[in-house]
Amino acid sequence: MITKTGKLVMADLEVQTVRKNIKNIHIGVYPPNGRVRVAAPLRTTDETIRLIVISKIPWIRKQRDKFTRQERETHREYVTGESHYFMGRRYLLNIVQGSYRASVQLNGMKRMDMYVSPHLNNEDRARIMERFYRIELNRSLDSLVQKWEGKLGVHANEVRIKKMKTKWGSANIKAKRIWFNLELAKKSPNCISYVVVHELAHLIEKNHNKRFKGIIESVMPQWRQYRDELNSFIPGDEDWNYGTENIERFLKL
Ligand SMILES: [Zn+2]
């Protein structure tokens, strides 16, 4: 396939361009700093790309704001008033101190109460939150994996939640084992479903090829939307790299 890469500078915006044998123009904004990339059919002029980018500037800004906001989200103190994400929603943490057994409980749609005894420090609170995420993610994966296994006609022998730095999920095809990133607990049920479908689909097709996309599309036609939502924020504040097959870096398709 012929690909021509280039660069367009527009005001304060630098746009990477890739021209290749495709039918439509795609604009992407990528973390961590909101890099803008346009993929366009071979014969598209710079002018056309400029016009399209200009028409998308409000959207590009929005995506970039999201990254900066979420950049700030990565450092946590576990104090009252701090934002924490759960199942795609933002909650304000409320620390309740007393002689409680440590737990986290959602309080309506906006508040997350963490019950702790006063001597517990920041790290302890982080652990309590992590346990909450793990239990809840496990619960939703239980039903989601079962649901999508049925639709795809596959079965995973083992489903596990792991802390992963560079991927949302992974599949070991031979062992029929799928792993999910604990960070998914912060994502919406649709995003989680997409990762479930993606990993289960790997039990049928190893590579991110046409067949693989077809499998996903057959049960989840709107997967692109979920994938984009998923990748609009990189979990944790570690170094995330793109790359290597077999491991799922960002579940790019
Ligand atoms: Zn994959």
Boltz pocket constraint, residues with backbone or C-beta under 6 A from the ligand:
constraints:
  - pocket:
      binder: B
      contacts: [[A, 198], [A, 202], [A, 206], [A, 208], [A, 248], [A, 251], [A, 252]]
      max_distance: 6.0
